Amino acid sequence: MNKITFVFISCFFILLALYSGVSEFNTTVQVVPAIAFIALLGIPHGAIDHILFLEKSSWSPLVFYLFYLGLIGLYVALWLVAPALSMALFLALSAYHFGQSQFADLSFSRMLKPLLYFAWGSTVLSGLIYFNRSEIAEIARSNEEMANLSAVMDPQFYLILLAVSGAIVAGILIFGLSRRMITFERLAIEVFVMGLIQFSFMVFPILTSFTLFFVVIHSLKVLSDEYDFMLNLRTKFSIGLFLKMLWPYTLLSLFGSGLLLFISYMDWLPISNLLLVFILISVLTLPHSIVMERFYKKRGA
């Protein structure tokens, strides 16, 4: 069992103890810790995209930033003309990205790797949506903009996706075990972790359970991979230097997001805070996922 799995299990049982005997936590109690942990660990995991991409690259910084910001601009435009399609694309990108960070170290074929990535991430997201369908429906009833995205949030579709994607993941991992591409211990841990992820979606509110997954299972894993990569490239590299690399764009992202949310809150922007959060996360996910695709290929080369 690695350290990240141990942290996830520990956090799960701490939350279980906090939630036991409490029928419902108010929104503030959920939102404040979620924002804090996402700000401290979630946002930083994408704060050195420029460094990871430009390392051993022929691209100039100017070309990279034009590419990165151009993708963000195109995705914002897509949200304005086709919000449901944009949400579907966001979920698909997130599914692949989550699965990639979980299994990039395995030596599967070029065909099986992307399928495993997408299926594992789809299992996570479909469970999140299906097991929190009542909460999502309540949000849609109170927010017209989110109600317009209800076609992308059909619970029955995600129940089927949960079963199908889960079966695909199981099949690929069992195949990997038979070919000695994965150990039985790793397989058992992956099954246990996925079970705990799904159970957390059942027993905790959607914001709490997603934050637990996103911060611990995903962001900590990516930060660890990024640190190890830089450690192998640079002499006298340390955690202090790594944190120094993370903070500039972390602060910039927090400031920019906070400013846009404030503008929305003041009704100076005709978009609700909730929809704006989805837009902000999704438009950053697109270029970030492309950078990480290149990063994991470079790391495995």
C-alpha positions in Angstrom: 0.0 0.0 0.0 1.4 3.4 -1.0 1.3 6.6 1.0 -1.5 8.1 -1.1 -3.7 5.1 -0.6 -3.1 5.2 3.2 -3.9 9.0 3.3 -7.1 8.3 1.4 -8.2 5.5 3.7 -7.3 7.7 6.8 -9.3 10.7 5.4 -12.2 8.5 4.6 -12.6 7.1 8.1 -12.0 10.6 9.7 -14.9 11.9 7.5 -17.0 8.9 8.4 -16.5 9.6 12.1 -17.4 13.3 11.6 -20.5 12.5 9.5 -21.8 9.7 11.8 -24.8 10.7 13.8 -25.2 13.9 11.7 -28.1 13.9 9.4 -26.9 16.9 7.3 -24.1 19.4 7.3 -25.0 22.8 6.1 -23.5 24.0 2.8 -20.9 26.3 4.5 -19.4 23.4 6.5 -18.9 21.5 3.2 -17.8 24.4 1.0 -15.1 26.0 3.2 -13.0 22.9 3.7 -13.5 21.9 0.0 -12.3 25.3 -1.2 -9.3 25.2 1.2 -8.1 21.7 0.1 -8.7 22.3 -3.6 -6.8 25.6 -3.3 -3.9 24.0 -1.4 -3.5 20.8 -3.4 -6.0 20.7 -6.3 -5.0 23.8 -8.1 -1.2 23.5 -7.6 -1.1 20.1 -9.4 -1.6 22.1 -12.7 0.6 25.1 -11.7 3.7 24.0 -13.5 2.2 22.9 -16.8 4.5 25.3 -18.6 7.7 23.8 -17.0 6.6 20.2 -17.6 5.7 21.0 -21.3 8.8 23.1 -22.1 11.2 20.7 -20.5 13.2 19.2 -23.4 10.8 20.8 -25.9 11.5 22.7 -29.1 8.6 25.0 -28.4 9.3 28.6 -27.3 7.5 29.8 -24.1 5.5 32.3 -26.3 4.2 29.5 -28.6 3.3 27.4 -25.6 1.4 30.2 -23.9 -0.4 31.1 -27.1 -1.4 27.4 -27.5 -2.5 27.1 -23.8 -4.5 30.3 -23.7 -5.9 29.6 -27.2 -7.4 26.3 -26.1 -8.9 28.1 -23.1 -10.4 30.7 -25.3 -11.9 28.1 -27.7 -13.4 26.2 -24.9 -15.0 29.3 -23.4 -16.5 30.0 -26.8 -17.8 26.4 -27.0 -19.5 26.9 -23.6 -21.3 30.0 -24.9 -22.8 28.2 -27.9 -23.1 24.6 -26.7 -23.1 24.2 -22.9 -24.4 20.6 -22.9 -21.7 19.5 -25.3 -19.1 21.4 -23.3 -20.2 19.6 -20.1 -20.0 16.2 -21.9 -16.5 17.0 -23.2 -15.4 18.1 -19.7 -16.6 14.8 -18.2 -14.9 12.8 -20.9 -11.6 14.7 -20.6 -11.7 14.4 -16.8 -12.4 10.7 -17.0 -9.3 10.1 -19.2 -7.1 12.4 -17.1 -8.1 10.7 -13.8 -7.4 7.3 -15.2 -4.1 8.3 -16.8 -2.7 9.6 -13.5 -3.8 6.4 -11.8 -2.3 3.9 -14.3 0.4 5.7 -16.3 3.1 3.5 -14.7 1.6 0.3 -16.1 3.0 -1.2 -19.3 -0.1 -2.0 -21.3 -0.4 -1.7 -25.1 -1.1 1.5 -26.8 -4.7 0.3 -27.4 -5.4 -0.9 -23.9 -3.8 2.0 -22.0 -6.2 4.7 -23.2 -9.2 2.3 -22.8 -8.1 1.6 -19.2 -7.7 5.3 -18.5 -11.1 6.3 -19.8 -12.9 3.3 -18.3 -11.4 3.9 -14.8 -12.2 7.6 -14.9 -15.7 6.9 -16.2 -16.2 4.4 -13.4 -15.3 7.1 -10.9 -17.4 9.9 -12.4 -20.4 7.7 -13.2 -20.5 6.6 -9.6 -20.2 10.2 -8.4 -23.1 11.3 -10.5 -25.3 8.2 -10.0 -25.0 7.9 -6.2 -25.6 11.7 -5.8 -28.4 11.8 -8.3 -30.9 13.3 -5.7 -28.5 16.1 -4.8 -27.8 16.8 -8.4 -31.5 16.9 -9.2 -32.1 19.3 -6.3 -29.3 21.6 -7.7 -30.9 21.5 -11.1 -34.3 22.5 -9.6 -32.8 25.5 -8.0 -30.5 26.6 -10.8 -32.0 27.1 -14.3 -28.5 27.1 -16.0 -27.7 23.7 -14.4 -31.2 22.4 -15.3 -30.3 23.1 -19.0 -27.5 20.5 -18.5 -29.8 17.8 -17.2 -29.6 15.8 -20.4 -25.9 15.2 -19.7 -26.7 14.1 -16.1 -29.2 11.3 -16.8 -28.8 8.9 -13.8 -29.8 5.8 -15.8 -27.1 6.4 -18.3 -24.5 6.7 -15.6 -25.8 3.5 -13.9 -25.2 1.6 -17.2 -21.8 3.4 -17.7 -20.8 2.5 -14.1 -21.4 -1.2 -14.8 -19.9 -1.2 -18.3 -16.8 0.8 -17.5 -16.2 -1.1 -14.2 -16.4 -4.4 -16.1 -13.9 -3.0 -18.7 -11.4 -2.0 -16.0 -11.8 -5.4 -14.2 -11.2 -7.2 -17.5 -8.1 -5.2 -18.5 -6.6 -5.5 -15.0 -7.2 -9.3 -14.9 -5.7 -9.6 -18.3 -2.7 -7.6 -17.1 -2.4 -9.9 -14.1 -2.4 -13.0 -16.4 0.4 -11.4 -18.5 2.3 -10.3 -15.4 1.9 -6.6 -16.3 0.4 -6.0 -12.8 0.9 -7.8 -9.5 -1.9 -9.4 -7.6 -1.2 -6.9 -4.7 -1.6 -3.9 -7.0 -4.8 -5.4 -8.4 -6.2 -6.0 -4.9 -5.3 -2.5 -3.9 -7.0 -1.0 -7.0 -10.2 -3.0 -6.4 -10.2 -1.9 -2.7 -9.6 1.8 -3.5 -12.3 1.9 -6.2 -14.7 0.2 -3.8 -13.9 2.8 -1.1 -14.2 5.7 -3.7 -17.7 4.4 -4.6 -18.7 3.9 -1.0 -17.6 7.5 -0.2 -19.9 8.7 -3.0 -22.8 6.8 -1.4 -22.3 8.1 2.2 -20.9 11.6 1.8 -22.4 14.6 0.0 -21.2 15.2 -3.5 -18.9 18.1 -2.7 -17.2 16.3 0.2 -16.8 13.0 -1.6 -15.5 14.6 -4.8 -13.0 16.7 -2.9 -11.7 13.7 -1.1 -11.2 11.9 -4.4 -9.9 14.8 -6.4 -7.4 16.1 -3.7 -6.1 12.8 -2.4 -6.3 10.2 -5.1 -5.7 12.5 -8.1 -3.9 15.7 -7.1 -1.5 14.2 -4.6 -0.7 11.5 -7.0 0.1 14.0 -9.8 2.1 16.3 -7.5 4.1 13.3 -6.5 4.7 12.3 -10.1 5.7 15.8 -11.0 8.1 16.1 -8.1 9.8 12.8 -8.9 10.2 13.9 -12.5 11.8 17.2 -11.6 14.0 15.4 -9.0 15.4 13.2 -11.7 16.1 16.1 -14.1 17.6 18.7 -11.8 20.5 18.5 -9.4 20.0 19.7 -5.8 16.2 19.7 -6.3 14.1 19.8 -3.1 10.6 20.0 -1.8 11.2 23.7 -1.1 12.2 24.4 -4.7 9.2 22.4 -5.9 6.8 24.5 -3.7 8.5 27.7 -5.0 7.8 26.5 -8.6 4.1 25.9 -7.7 3.1 29.1 -6.0 3.2 31.8 -8.8 0.6 30.2 -11.0 -1.4 28.8 -8.1 -1.8 32.3 -6.7 -2.6 33.6 -10.2 -5.3 31.0 -10.7 -6.8 31.6 -7.3 -6.9 35.4 -7.9 -8.4 35.1 -11.3 -11.0 32.6 -10.3 -11.9 34.6 -7.2 -12.2 37.8 -9.2 -14.5 36.1 -11.8 -16.7 34.6 -9.1 -16.9 38.0 -7.3 -18.0 39.6 -10.6 -20.6 36.8 -11.0 -21.8 37.2 -7.4 -22.3 40.9 -8.0 -24.4 40.1 -11.1 -22.0 41.9 -13.3 -21.6 38.7 -15.3 -24.8 36.9 -16.5 -23.6 33.5 -15.3 -24.3 31.9 -12.0 -21.4 31.1 -9.6 -22.1 27.3 -10.0 -22.0 27.3 -13.7 -19.0 29.6 -13.7 -17.1 27.1 -11.5 -17.7 24.3 -14.0 -16.6 26.6 -16.9 -13.4 27.6 -15.1 -12.5 24.1 -14.1 -13.2 22.7 -17.6 -11.4 25.3 -19.6 -8.3 24.7 -17.5 -8.7 20.9 -17.7 -8.4 20.9 -21.5 -4.9 22.3 -21.9 -3.8 20.7 -18.6 -4.8 17.2 -19.8 -2.9 17.7 -23.1 0.2 18.8 -21.1 -0.1 15.7 -18.8 -0.5 13.4 -21.8 2.8 14.7 -23.1 4.3 14.6 -19.6 3.5 10.9 -18.9 4.8 9.9 -22.4 8.0 11.9 -21.7 8.3 10.3 -18.3 7.9 6.8 -19.6 10.3 7.3 -22.5 
